[in-house]
Amino acid sequence: MDRLRSLVGELEVDRVVVGLPLSLSGSDSEQTERSRAFAERLRGELTVPVELHDERLTTRLAARIGGRADEDSRAAAHLLEGWLAARAPSSQEPA
């Protein structure tokens, strides 16, 4: 936790995104509950917002697409891409 607090400060992080491992049906599992508990712990320890984001299929995408980084890093990149896309202004919204 000390290292995470340090990184948040050093890198001027403005929020932390935690993967939420929902089942394919969207329901919670034991791992989902552990992730929620971890996010709550982070919220108590960090000075920036902590958000959960659905990580379904990110590992499969990472395996299928490949790349030079390890699979966990590629899956994390897919998670963040999905998080960013979910927050992008819709092209259908009026300007």
TATAMO-V945894 format. One record per residue. N is the residue number from 1. RES is the residue in one small letter. PHI is phi in whole degrees, 0 to 359 (* if undefined). OMEGA is omega in whole degrees, -180 to 180 (999 if undefined). Layout:
((N:RES:PHI:OMEGA) (N:RES:PHI:OMEGA))
This chain:
((1:m:*:177) (2:d:301:-179) (3:r:295:178) (4:l:296:177) (5:r:301:180) (6:s:297:180) (7:l:297:179) (8:v:302:179) (9:g:288:-177) (10:e:298:-175) (11:l:267:-179) (12:e:53:180) (13:v:294:178) (14:d:253:172) (15:r:190:179) (16:v:240:178) (17:v:251:180) (18:v:249:178) (19:g:292:179) (20:l:250:-175) (21:p:279:176) (22:l:286:174) (23:s:289:180) (24:l:301:178) (25:s:280:-180) (26:g:96:-179) (27:s:272:180) (28:d:282:175) (29:s:229:176) (30:e:300:179) (31:q:294:177) (32:t:299:-180) (33:e:296:177) (34:r:295:178) (35:s:294:177) (36:r:298:179) (37:a:295:178) (38:f:297:179) (39:a:298:178) (40:e:297:177) (41:r:298:178) (42:l:301:180) (43:r:302:179) (44:g:282:-174) (45:e:256:-174) (46:l:257:-179) (47:t:262:-180) (48:v:242:177) (49:p:297:175) (50:v:240:-179) (51:e:240:173) (52:l:262:177) (53:h:219:-180) (54:d:307:-180) (55:e:250:179) (56:r:304:175) (57:l:72:-179) (58:t:294:179) (59:t:291:178) (60:r:295:177) (61:l:299:-179) (62:a:299:180) (63:a:292:-176) (64:r:289:-176) (65:i:280:179) (66:g:73:-179) (67:g:142:-177) (68:r:276:180) (69:a:288:179) (70:d:292:-173) (71:e:299:179) (72:d:298:179) (73:s:294:179) (74:r:293:177) (75:a:296:177) (76:a:297:178) (77:a:296:177) (78:h:295:177) (79:l:301:-179) (80:l:292:176) (81:e:298:178) (82:g:295:178) (83:w:298:179) (84:l:295:-179) (85:a:297:180) (86:a:292:-179) (87:r:256:-180) (88:a:290:176) (89:p:300:180) (90:s:287:178) (91:s:289:180) (92:q:271:-180) (93:e:285:177) (94:p:293:-178) (95:a:283:999))
